[in-house]
């Protein structure tokens, strides 16, 4: 694995290359986020540790802190607006939000609809089960015949049943907080999605410390999930500016501090080197 300095250098070089070739950085009918004085950023409201809405209506979590940092580096104020896995693309396309920071995995299909800055972290899909079921569920193939949570718009469920060919039974929930409630209530057998999301769910359930843990992460990752920042296609200047902010976030130690703040208390090993960027296109 390359060192931090090498990877940061590559990220900066990549951002410079995009800037040099960007041309007009303004989206048709919309100003570039690079020039914005205020930003509306789409975030999740039901992913503890990543992005959740508190009782007083504010938001907290790793993604929220990342969004605030990036807005600050761009010199803009920020307003958060809730999105879901099913609405992220449409809200970017219609201009309802300027950016989306919402555990938004970069996929080829999504890149046909929106652009991505980053990635700003690479998560890994894993499995969360009740502790009593952990001895019988040790990897993704052990989910065969079991009830697995399915969230509309998320790629996590199709990755298990279609890409991995595991014959699971779908149990629908509107979001991952709903998955957690059903798992704890015995209405489904497992939740499979990004390990950062699972770590937040486990912490919320009280599984993070002491004895008698109710939930357990299987620790059998089977995918890479590069988290990108969704942005309108054509805003090359904005994408480049966000990439530069992400690079700085790793250079100045903010990324490592935030990752450790939100995820090491639940025992998740985090990666603190800057991820490889996808490129603005």
C-alpha positions in Angstrom: 0.0 0.0 0.0 1.3 3.4 -0.9 2.2 5.9 1.7 0.1 9.0 2.6 2.4 11.4 0.8 2.4 9.5 -2.4 -1.4 9.1 -2.4 -2.0 12.8 -1.5 0.4 13.7 -4.3 -1.6 11.7 -6.8 -4.8 13.2 -5.6 -3.5 16.7 -6.0 -2.0 15.9 -9.4 -5.3 14.5 -10.5 -7.2 17.5 -9.3 -4.8 19.8 -11.1 -5.2 17.8 -14.3 -9.0 18.1 -14.1 -8.8 21.8 -13.5 -6.5 22.3 -16.5 -8.9 20.5 -18.8 -12.2 21.5 -17.3 -13.1 24.4 -19.6 -16.4 25.9 -18.6 -17.2 24.8 -15.0 -20.8 26.0 -15.0 -23.7 23.6 -15.3 -26.3 24.6 -17.8 -28.6 26.9 -16.0 -26.8 26.6 -12.7 -23.7 28.2 -11.1 -20.8 26.1 -10.1 -20.6 25.1 -6.5 -17.0 26.4 -6.6 -18.5 29.9 -6.7 -21.3 29.4 -4.3 -21.6 31.5 -1.1 -24.1 29.0 0.3 -24.7 25.3 -0.3 -27.6 23.0 0.2 -26.1 19.6 0.9 -28.2 16.4 0.9 -27.6 14.1 3.8 -29.2 11.0 5.3 -31.1 11.2 8.5 -31.2 7.6 9.7 -27.5 6.4 9.7 -26.1 6.8 13.2 -22.4 7.5 13.2 -22.6 8.7 9.6 -25.5 11.0 9.4 -28.5 11.1 11.7 -31.1 13.7 12.7 -31.2 14.5 16.4 -34.3 15.3 18.5 -33.8 19.1 18.0 -33.7 18.8 14.2 -29.9 19.2 13.7 -27.7 16.6 12.1 -24.6 14.8 13.4 -22.1 12.2 12.2 -19.0 11.6 10.1 -20.7 12.6 6.8 -22.1 15.8 8.4 -18.6 16.8 9.6 -17.2 16.1 6.2 -19.9 18.2 4.5 -19.2 21.1 6.9 -15.5 20.9 6.3 -15.9 20.9 2.5 -18.3 23.8 2.6 -15.9 25.7 4.8 -13.0 25.1 2.4 -15.2 26.4 -0.4 -16.0 29.5 1.6 -19.7 28.7 1.8 -22.4 28.4 4.4 -24.3 25.1 4.5 -27.9 24.0 4.8 -28.7 20.4 5.2 -31.6 18.7 3.4 -32.7 15.1 3.9 -32.2 12.6 1.0 -32.8 8.9 0.7 -31.0 6.2 -1.3 -33.9 6.5 -3.8 -33.9 10.3 -4.2 -30.3 11.3 -4.3 -29.9 11.4 -8.1 -33.1 13.2 -8.8 -32.4 15.9 -6.1 -29.0 16.6 -7.7 -30.5 16.6 -11.2 -33.3 19.0 -10.3 -31.1 21.3 -8.3 -32.9 20.6 -5.0 -29.4 20.1 -3.5 -26.0 21.3 -4.7 -24.1 18.3 -3.3 -24.9 15.0 -1.7 -22.8 13.6 1.2 -24.7 10.5 2.2 -22.7 7.3 2.2 -23.1 7.6 -1.6 -21.2 4.7 -3.2 -19.8 5.5 -6.6 -21.1 3.1 -9.3 -21.0 3.1 -13.1 -24.8 3.3 -13.3 -25.0 6.3 -10.9 -22.2 8.1 -12.9 -24.5 8.1 -15.9 -26.9 10.4 -13.9 -24.7 12.5 -11.7 -21.0 13.2 -11.2 -18.9 12.4 -8.2 -16.1 14.2 -6.4 -13.8 11.9 -4.3 -14.0 9.3 -3.1 -13.5 10.6 0.4 -13.6 7.2 2.0 -13.6 3.6 0.9 -15.9 1.5 3.0 -16.6 -2.3 2.7 -19.8 -4.2 2.6 -20.2 -6.5 5.6 -23.0 -8.2 7.6 -24.7 -7.3 10.9 -26.5 -10.1 12.8 -27.8 -10.8 16.3 -25.1 -12.1 18.5 -26.9 -15.4 19.0 -26.8 -16.0 15.2 -23.2 -15.1 14.8 -21.8 -18.6 15.0 -24.0 -19.7 12.1 -23.4 -16.6 9.9 -19.7 -16.3 9.1 -19.8 -14.9 5.6 -22.2 -13.8 2.9 -23.0 -17.3 1.7 -24.4 -18.2 5.1 -27.2 -15.8 4.4 -28.9 -18.3 2.0 -32.5 -18.8 2.9 -32.4 -16.0 5.5 -34.3 -12.7 5.7 -32.1 -9.9 4.6 -33.1 -6.2 4.9 -33.7 -4.3 1.6 -33.6 -0.5 1.4 -35.0 1.1 -1.8 -32.3 2.7 -3.9 -29.4 1.0 -2.1 -27.1 -1.3 -4.0 -26.4 -3.5 -0.9 -29.2 -6.0 -1.3 -28.7 -6.6 -5.0 -25.0 -7.1 -4.4 -25.8 -10.1 -2.1 -28.6 -11.7 -4.2 -27.6 -10.8 -7.7 -23.9 -10.3 -7.8 -23.0 -12.9 -5.2 -25.9 -15.3 -6.1 -27.1 -15.8 -2.6 -30.7 -16.9 -2.3 -31.8 -14.5 0.4 -35.4 -13.5 1.3 -36.1 -9.7 1.0 -37.5 -7.9 4.0 -38.1 -4.3 3.1 -37.5 -1.2 5.3 -37.5 2.5 4.3 -34.0 3.1 5.7 -31.3 1.5 7.9 -32.8 2.6 11.1 -35.8 0.5 10.1 -33.5 -2.4 9.4 -32.1 -2.1 12.8 -35.5 -2.1 14.5 -36.6 -5.2 12.5 -33.3 -7.0 13.3 -33.6 -6.4 17.0 -37.3 -7.3 16.9 -36.6 -10.7 15.2 -38.4 -9.8 12.0 -35.3 -10.3 9.8 -32.0 -12.2 10.2 -29.3 -9.8 8.9 -28.5 -6.4 7.6 -25.8 -6.2 4.9 -24.4 -2.8 3.9 -21.3 -0.6 4.3 -19.3 -1.3 7.4 -19.4 2.3 8.6 -23.2 2.2 8.5 -23.2 -1.2 10.4 -20.8 0.2 13.0 -23.2 3.1 13.7 -26.2 0.8 14.0 -24.3 -1.5 16.3 -23.4 1.4 18.5 -26.9 2.7 18.6 -28.2 -0.7 19.7 -25.9 -0.7 22.7 -23.7 -3.4 21.2 -20.5 -1.4 21.4 -19.3 -2.2 24.9 -19.7 -4.5 27.9 -21.0 -8.0 28.0 -24.2 -9.4 26.5 -23.8 -7.6 23.2 -27.0 -7.8 21.2 -25.5 -7.4 17.7 -22.3 -8.4 16.0 -20.5 -7.4 12.8 -19.5 -10.6 11.0 -16.2 -9.0 9.8 -16.2 -10.8 6.5 -16.1 -7.9 4.0 -16.9 -8.7 0.4 -16.8 -5.4 -1.6 -15.2 -2.0 -1.8 -17.5 0.9 -1.5 -15.9 4.2 -2.5 -18.0 7.0 -1.0 -18.3 9.9 -3.4 -19.8 13.4 -3.1 -22.6 13.7 -5.6 -22.6 16.8 -7.8 -24.3 17.8 -11.0 -22.8 16.5 -14.2 -20.9 19.2 -16.0 -19.8 21.1 -12.9 -16.1 20.4 -13.5 -14.8 23.4 -11.6 -17.0 22.5 -8.6 -15.9 18.9 -8.7 -12.2 19.9 -8.8 -12.7 22.3 -5.9 -14.4 19.6 -3.8 -11.5 17.2 -4.6 -9.0 19.8 -3.4 -10.9 20.2 -0.2 -10.9 16.4 0.4 -7.2 16.3 -0.2 -6.7 19.0 2.3 -8.9 17.2 4.8 -6.5 14.3 4.8 -3.3 16.4 4.7 -4.3 18.4 7.8 -5.3 15.4 9.8 -9.0 16.2 9.9 -10.1 13.0 8.2 -8.2 10.8 10.6 -9.6 12.7 13.6 -13.2 12.4 12.3 -12.9 8.7 11.5 -11.5 7.9 14.9 -14.1 10.1 16.6 -17.1 8.3 15.0 -15.9 4.7 14.4 -13.1 3.5 16.6 -15.3 3.5 19.8 -17.1 0.5 18.2 -13.9 -1.3 17.3 -14.0 -0.7 13.6 -10.6 -0.5 12.0 -10.6 2.6 9.7 -8.3 3.6 6.9 -6.7 7.0 7.3 -4.9 7.5 4.0 -6.5 9.5 1.2 -8.5 7.4 -1.2 -7.8 7.3 -4.9 -10.0 9.8 -6.8 -12.3 8.7 -9.5 -11.8 11.8 -11.7 -14.3 14.5 -12.6 -16.3 13.6 -15.8 
